């Protein structure tokens, strides 16, 4: 059954949000880095996929109606011996236009309908772009030692993207980020998003503490908050 996608703001209970934010606080007691987790409902609009769904739906509708009319025409002609009513160009255009807009409305209301028409590389690009935008918007880059890190989860695309500031990127590799993303994804796939987020944050803390241990005078520059974006 096709349903609308899960909203980020409705994914966690208040207790689960508190648990995730407690994990952030726990991590930042051991590292000078700033960890900011974000869960977004989706990262892109994917209008092209929406148009493609509407286009294919309109062709399918036209084919079904055309076949139905052909059957009626054959039966009527066999019974009466006179030519039956057939589709004309105006009717064909009307069917295509009406069903196209119905398809647009359906794909907009039920985003999962357009998911099979979106290329993986397009989703990766959209998630990466939105993650970088969020990194800037939340001012994660502005920490004193350039040790901010964003853990960005996009529900619609089923993807996790990590954005680290310059100092962090100089110490940690893409392999570290991939392992972190896999930890979070496992939790979501098993139906335990809160557990996935907690484990991912704690794993991130272990990596950061190795290279950026807490120092005397370090202060918390960013709120220990789970950001939810619809």
N, C-alpha and C positions, 0 to 999 in steps of 0.2 A: 504494500500500500504506500502511495506517495503522500508524504506529509511535509509540512513546512519545517525548515531547519531549526535546530536548537538555538535559543538566544543565549548569549554569553551572560547576560544579567540574571537569567533564570536557571543557570546551570548549577550553581552552588547554593547551599543553604547558608544562613548566617554563621552557623557553627563551623561549617567547612571553610568559609572565608577566614574566620578567626584562626583556624588551624593552619591555613596556608600562610597567613600573615605572621603567625608565631614562628613558622619555619624561617621566614625572612629575618626576623629579629634574632633568632638563634644563630643563623649563619653570620650575620654582621657583628656578632660578638667575637668572632674568630678571624675576621678579615677586614681590611680597610676598604675593600671594594663595596660598591653599592649595587644591590641586586633588585631589579624592578621587573616583576612578572606582569604580563598583559595577556588577557584572553579576549579575542575579538570574535564576533559572530561570523564575519566574513571579511575578506581583504579586497575584493574586487566586485564590480557590478556585472561584468561579462555580458555586455549588451549584444555582442556578436552571437554568442551562444543562444541568447534569448530570441534573436531574429531568426536564427537557423531552426530552432524548434518550431516557431510560428510558421516558417516557410514549409517545413516538412509536414506539419499538421494540415496546412491548407491544401497541399498536394494530395494527401491521404483523403481528406474530406471530399475533394473534387473527384478523385477516383471512385470513391464509394458511391457518391451521388450519381456520377456518370453511369456506373454499372447498374445502379438501381433503375435509372430512367431507361436504359437500354432494355432491361428486362421487361419493364412496363410496356415499352413501345412494341416489342416483339409480340407480347401477349395480346395487346390491343389490336394490332394489325392482323394477327392470326384469327381473332374472333370476329372482327368487323370487316376486314378486307380493305380498310382505309388507313392511310399513314397516321401514326400517332404523334402526339406532342413530343418534341425533342428539345434538348438544351441548345440555346443560342449563345452567341459571344457575350452578350450583356449579362446573361445569367451566370456564365462561367466566371467572368470578372467579379461579379457580385459575391459569388461563393468564395473565390480566392481572397478577396479583400476582407470580408466578414470573418472568415475562419482565421485569417492571418492575425487580425486584432484580438480575436478570442485566444489564439495561441500566445500572443504577447502577454495578455492578462493572466493566463494560466501559469506561464513561466515566471512571471513576476510574483504571483501569489505563492507558487510552490517552487522554490529555487532548485529543489532536487531534480526537477524535470530537465533543466538545462545542464546539469552536471556532466552527463555522458558526452556532451558536445564541446566541452572545454578541454583543451590540450594540457597535459601535465606541465609542460614548460611555461605555458601562459600562467597557470596557477602559481608556480614557483616564482615567476617574475613579479606577480601582483603581491604575493606574501612578502617577498623581499623588499619591494618598494614601500609597502605600507609599514613594515617593521622599521625601516630607516626613517620614515616620516614620523613615526611614533617616538623613536629614539630622540629625535630633535624636539618634537613638541613637548615631551615630558622633561626636557632639559637634562637628560641623562649625561650628555656630553659635557655639561658644565661643572662636573665635580673637580675639586681642587687638584687631585693627582691623576685625573683622567682615568679613573678606575670604575666607571659606571658600566653596567651590563644589563641589557634588555633580553628577557626570555619572552618571546612573542608566540602565542598559540592562536592559530586561525581555525575555527571549528568547521566552517563550510568546506575548506580545502583539505582538512585533516593534516595540517602541516605545522611544524614548529620551526621557528627561525631565531637564531641568537645573534645579537648585535653587541659587540664589545667596543669600548673606547680604545684609543690608540695604545695606551700602556698595557692593557689586557691583551690586545691582539698581538703584541710583541712577545708575549710569554706563552700563550695558549694556541694550540693548533686547531685546524678544522676537524681533525679526528676527535679532539676533546669535545667540540661542540656537537658533532654527530652522535657521540655516545650519550651526551646530555639529552639531546632531542629524542633518542631512542627510549631513554628512561621514561620521559614524559608520555610519549606515544603509547608505550605498553600499558600505562595506567588508563589512558583514555580507551584503548581497544578492549580492555578487560571490564569496561563499564565503571571504572573507579577514577574519575578525573581528579578528585581531590587528592587521592593517594599519588597519582601521577605527578601532579604539580608539587606536592611536598617532597617526593623523592627526587624530582628534578632539581628543585631549589637546594636541597641538602647536598646533592651530588655536585652542584655548581659551587656550593660553599667549600666543599673538600678541595676542589681544584684551585679555587681562589686563595684559600688559606695557605697552600703550598708556596705560592709566589707572592702573595700580598697579605701576610699575617697582620693582625691588628697591632697598631703602634701607639705608644703613649701620646696623648693629645689628639688622637683621631676622634672625629665627631660624626654623628649620623647626618649626612647632608641631604638625604632624600627620605621621604616618609616610607615606612615599611608597609606598603599598601599593595593589594592585588587590584589592578585596574581592569575593569570589565567594560568592553565597548560593543555596543549593538550597531 
